[in-house]
Amino acid sequence: MKKVMIPSLDMKKSISVKVDSDLTLLLSSGVYEIKKMEPRWRLRRPIILICLALTIAGIIGFGYYCPDQVCALSRRDVTSSAGLGMPSGGSDLTAGYEHDNLGKPVQQNLLANPGLSYEEVLNDDFQFDMNAHDVMVFLHIQKTGGTSFGKHLVRDLDLKRPCTCQRKKKRCYCFRPHRNENWLFSRYSTGWKCGLHADWTELTGCVDQELDKNEGETAKRRYFYITLLREPIARYLSEFRHVQRGATWKNARHWCLGRHATPDELPPCYNGE
């Protein structure tokens, strides 16, 4: 498009006509000067680039600052609040669904699999609240470095109210900032309340009752179970050498549904003593 300026005696007028180049026309009514107009696409390009940059910056900023519970693409299934294990947000005891390796939904009983999966924990907003009723439970598997790790838990954490450890004793008091209530259930904080090197089954059937007994009141707690794993062959060889040096776990108990496991339920893997 070209812009045409038409001078006259009383006023100046302008009209737009389609031409291919700059030119000047001399007509009886005056001189017409025809100039090129700036193409519209040159004006649109910076606007488009600015909008695109703002959109990208908005997406990056939203993904960085948005809380996980808002940005999560999947909503976790509601599990039983009475179930043992990781904390759950509902009290529905109905069956839920999982997916097999082919992506097909498989029905499961939530009571048989309480808590959340590892992926759900990563995608959800799980944060340990020291001021609430959250309790960290350390499942100590022998010969995995649990003794050293347990000592770090009670001695080296940067807390508002650090654990108070007694001299020459293997016991520390790990209380919440504003009240004498345990936030840690471990060997060096509460002792072997649920048995020597208690496993998952023993802990989930014991921890809540022991804390109620220890604190003299019943509370609705969220439990965060943590543990250390080790390469299995190296762990087994380490335990074997430990036993060679005279160590035993004869005091370890194996509970099944609140009672000692029978020899049929837990048969020995050797003959003799």
ABEGO torsion letter per residue (X at the ends): XBBBBBBBAABBBBBBBBBABBBBBBBAAEBBBBBBBBBAAAAAAAAAAAAAAAAAAAAAAAAAABBAAAABABBBBBBBAABBEBBBABABABBBBBBBAAGBBBBBBAAABBEBBAAAAAABBBBBBAABABBBBBBBBBGAGAAAAAAAAAAABBBABBBBBBBGBABBBBBBAABBBBABBBAAAAEBAAEBGBBAAAAAAAAAAAAAAAAGBBBBBBBBBBBBBBBAAAAAAAAAAAAAAGBBAAABBBBBGGBBBBAAABBBABBEX
